[in-house]
Amino acid sequence: MAFRMISLLTTRYTPGMIRINVYATLRPIIGTKSVEIPSGHLMTVGEVLEALFARYPDIKANIVDEQGALQDYVSLFVAGRDVRYLSGLETPLTAGQAIDIFPPVAGG
């Protein structure tokens, strides 16, 4: 039982990669729930997003505005913390970390 619980809580990452998890309306744009971006060195959130946009250009307008700033209605988290309270798009990342991107969600 303990083994099963641990395996459910453990997220597997590919060495040398940064995982980007997308949710809700963003998933159909990229066709999956997550993608991995190679990271051979320290990168910023902004650099990882640019790599994502190069691979999936249709998602860009849903995440950043025309000036490249994070859309007000998008929530982007690194290690469970909103990047707005870290260093924004300049927040540093290392291989093995994950970014979670949440679009606005409504419902009742």
Residue pairs with C-beta under 8 A, 6 or more apart in sequence:
11 98
13 19
13 36
13 96
13 98
14 36
15 95
15 96
16 38
16 39
16 40
16 95
17 36
17 37
17 38
17 39
17 95
17 96
18 36
18 37
18 39
18 43
18 48
18 93
18 95
18 96
18 97
18 98
18 99
19 34
19 35
19 36
19 37
19 97
19 98
19 99
20 34
20 35
20 36
20 37
20 48
20 52
20 98
20 99
20 101
21 33
21 34
21 98
21 99
21 100
21 101
22 29
22 30
22 33
22 34
22 35
22 59
22 101
23 33
23 100
23 101
23 102
23 103
23 105
24 102
24 103
24 105
25 62
25 103
25 105
26 59
26 62
26 63
26 101
26 103
27 33
29 56
29 58
29 59
29 62
30 56
30 59
35 52
35 55
35 56
37 48
37 51
37 52
39 48
39 93
39 94
39 95
40 95
42 92
42 93
42 94
43 92
43 93
43 94
44 87
44 89
44 90
44 91
44 92
44 93
45 76
45 78
45 83
45 88
45 89
45 90
45 91
45 93
45 99
46 68
46 89
46 90
48 93
48 99
49 63
49 64
49 89
49 99
52 59
53 59
53 60
53 63
62 71
62 74
62 103
63 70
63 71
63 74
63 76
63 101
64 70
64 71
65 71
68 89
69 89
70 76
70 83
70 84
70 88
70 89
73 103
73 104
74 101
74 102
74 103
74 104
75 82
75 101
75 102
76 82
76 83
76 84
76 99
76 100
76 101
76 102
77 83
77 99
77 100
77 101
77 102
78 86
78 91
78 93
78 97
78 98
78 99
78 100
79 97
79 98
83 89
83 91
93 99
